[in-house]
Amino acid sequence: PFAKLYVQNLNANDFLAGGTRLDRNRTALRGGLGFRARQKLGPALFKASYEWATRLPRADEVFGDNQLLAPNLELQPERSHNANLGARLDVKKAGSWRFELDGFVRATEQLIVLLGTEQVLRFQNVNDAVSVGVAAAASWSLRQDVLRISLNTTYFNFRNSSSDGNFGSFNGDRIPNRPYFFGNASAAFRWPDLLAHGDEWSLYWDSRYVHGFFRGWESAGLTAFKQTVDAQLAHSVGARVAARVSYVRTTFAVDLMNLTDARLFDFLGVQRPGRSRCFKVTAEL
């Protein structure tokens, strides 16, 4: 078991119409508690946890950035009940296998959500929201990670459960501006001591998929005119060489990011970089 204490002090001046200044100073004092439990039975490990938690709003969420993000000086901290239950299985047969499955439930009050238009966005509180989800992962490695392949995916159903307040009319809608289904696949191959003792040559491949999602409430307006972040699939590949010369260990790395030059966006709808090439050299004494 554990306990936490959260303290946040905010001081701000809000200028109203007519030049009137309104002080918006406040101190948030919140407690939290929880527990974690683990039990190993043969090759299987079972995990359970619960936390009554607080997430304090960040400075940019409260004060904005004077550009795309507008301030919200009345933004309140989140309070949530979080429960997790999972299992992991390790199998040593034809290499090393690991399988993991986790389920989780989140019940949140005053959920902080980014909402707005293409011109201005503001972090706001949604009275109540509930999320139920599952995460799964599998990996296989051969001979001390000479070859390693990994897969993982996450799906969660995060819904507005507010019956009143500013967003009560969107009860049952999926929380906007948040991907709810995504996954990764990766493969890595390494050759230790290929040309000399202590060197290491490696190659890797990484793919990431993010399913499309709405930037606003899904029940507001016609689907054909909604702002969305489309589904995205990106691949990266790279190579690294590490060798020790005298007392200096030098690493050379080449990475090709977003191999197919896919159109990628963050949750603000801002486009991420396209295909890029990176070369890096590091030296360690």
N, C-alpha and C positions, 0 to 999 in steps of 0.2 A: 504493500500500500504506500501511497505518497500523498502529499498535500502541497498546494501552491498558493502564492499570494501575488495578485496582480495590482499594480498601482500605476496610474497615468494621470499627469497633470497637464491640462491644455489651457493656454491663455491666448485669447484672440479678441480683436476689436472689429465689430461689424458696423459699417456706416450705412444708415438707412436714408430714405428719400428726405431731402431737406438738410442733409449734413449731420443729422443726429447720430451720435456714436453710442453703440450698444456693446457693453462688455459681455463676452461669452466665455467666461472662465469656468472651468469645472475640473473636478478631480474624481477619477473613477477608482474605486477600491473594490476588488472582487476576489473571492476565494475559489479554490478548486481542489478536487480530490479524485483519487482513482486507485486502481490496483492492476497488477499484471501477474499472470500465472503461466507456468510452463511445466509440461510433464512429458518425459521421454519414455516411450514404450518400444523397446527394440529399435528398429530402424526408423520409427515414426516419432515425430515431435508434435505435440498439441499445444496450442497457445490460446489464451483468452485474456482480454483486457477490457477495462471500462474506465472512462474519465468524464467527470463533470468539469468542463473546461471553459475558458474565456479566451477570446481573441480580441485584443485591443486594436482599434483602427490605427493604421500607419499615418505618418504625417502627411503624405501625399494624398491619402484618402480623405482626410479632413480638410486640408488647406488647398488641394488642387495643385496645378502647376502653372497657372496664369496663361495657359495656352489651350490645350484640348480638354483638360480636366478642370471642371468648375469646383469651387470649395463647397463643403457641406459642414458647417460648424456645429450642426446638431446631430452628427453621426454618432450612434451609440455602439458600445462594444457588443460583440456576439457572445451568447451563452449557449452551450450545447451539451447534450448527453451523447457520448460516443461509445459504442460497444463493438468489439471485434472478436471473431472466433476463427481460428485457422489451424491448418495441419501441414506438416512437411514430411516427406518421405525420401530417404536416401537409400539408393540401391547400388551395390557394387557388383555389377555384372556386365561384361562387355564394355568396360569403361565405368565411369561414375555417373549415375543418374540422380537428379534431384527434381521432385515434383512438389509444388506448393499451391495451396488453395486457401483463400481468405475471404470471409464474408464480413460485412460491416453494416452498421445502422447509425445514422446521425439524425438527431432531432435538435434543431437549432432555433433559437429565438433571436430576433434582431439580426438576421443574416445580412452581411454586407455584400451588396451586389452592385456592379457597375452598369448603369443604364443611361440612355440618352439618344442622341442623334449623330449624324455625321459631323455636325458643327460643334457640339458640346456634349460632354459626358460628365456624370456625377455619380459618386458612390452613395447609395441609399440603403436604408434598412427595410428588409422584408420581415414582417412580424413573426411568421412561423414558416419553417421549411423542414421537410423530411427527406433523407436520402437513404436508399437501400442499394447495396452493390456487392460485387464480387470481383476478386482479382485472382488470376491464375498465372502460374509460371512453370516452365520446365527447362531443364538444361542437361546437357550431356558433355562430358569431357573425357579425354583420352590421354593416358600417360602423363599425369601431372600437368594438365592444361596445355599439352602440345597442340591439341585441337579441342576447341570448345564451341558449342552451338547452344544458343539460348533463345527462348521465346517467352513473351509475357503479354498479357492483355488485361484490361480493366473495363468494366461496365458498371455504371451506377445510374439509378433512377432518382434524380434529385428534383423534387416537386414542391411548389408553393402550397402550403397548407393553411394560409391565412384566411380567416373568414371575415375579417374586417380590416380597417386601415387603408392606406393608399393603394395597396395591391390586392385587396380582398376580392375584387372582381376577376382576378386572374387565378383564383383558387383551382388547384389541380394542374396548372401549367408547369412545364419543365422550367427550371431556373435558367434564364437566358445567359448568354455570353460565357458559357462554360462547356467545354467538350465533355461528353459523357461516355464515349466509347473510343478507345485508342489502344495501340499495341506496338510492340517492338520485336524485331528479330535481328539477331547478330551472330556472326561467326568469326572466330579468330584462330589463326594458325601461327605457331611460334617455333623457331629452331634455335635452341640453346647450343652454344659451343659449336657453331657451324664451321667457322674458319679458324677460331682460336678459343682457348679456354676463357670463359667469362663473357664472351660476346653473346648477343641475342638478336635474331632477325625475326620480324613478325609482320603479318598481314591481318587486316580486319575488314569486315563488311558489316554495315549497320543499316537497317531499314526501320522507318517509323511511319505508322498510319494513324491519322486523326480523322474521325468521322465528322461530317459537317454538322453545324449547329446554328440555331437562330441567335441573332444579336439582341432581339427584343422578345416580348411575350408572344408565345406561339398562337394564342387565341385572338390577338389584336390585329385586325386588318386581314386582307386577302393574302393567301400564301404566295401568289405570284409576285407580289410587290414587297415582300418582307426582305429585310437585310439579313444576309446569311454569311457565314464563313464556310466555304465549300470544303468537301473532303480533301485531305491532303496525304500524299505518299511521297516520302523523301528517302533517298539512299545516299550513303557516304561510304567511301573506301579509303584506306590509307596503309602506309607501310612505315616501319620503324626499324632502325639499326642502332644497337647500343654496344659499345665496346670500351674496354678499359685500356688506357695507355699510361703506363707508369702509375701515378696516383690520381689520375683524372679519368672519370667515367664520362664519356661523351655520347650523346644520343642525337641521331638525325631522324627527323620525322617529316613525312610528306602526306598531306591529307587533301582529298578531293571531296568537298562538301556539296550536298544537293546535286548528285551526279547527273540527274536527268533535267536539271534546271527547271524543276517543278515550281508552280506558283504557290508560295507558302505565305500564311498570314498568322499574326498573333490574335489574341482574343479581342483586341481593339479594332481588328480589321486592317491593321497596318501591315503592308507587305514586308516580308523578311527577305534577306539577300538571296539572290539566285545562286547559280553554280559559282563556287569559289575554290581557289587553290591556295594551300597554305604550306609553308616550309619553315621548320623550326629546328634550331640547334641549341642544345643545352649541355653544360659542363658542370660536373659535380666533383668536388675534392673529397 
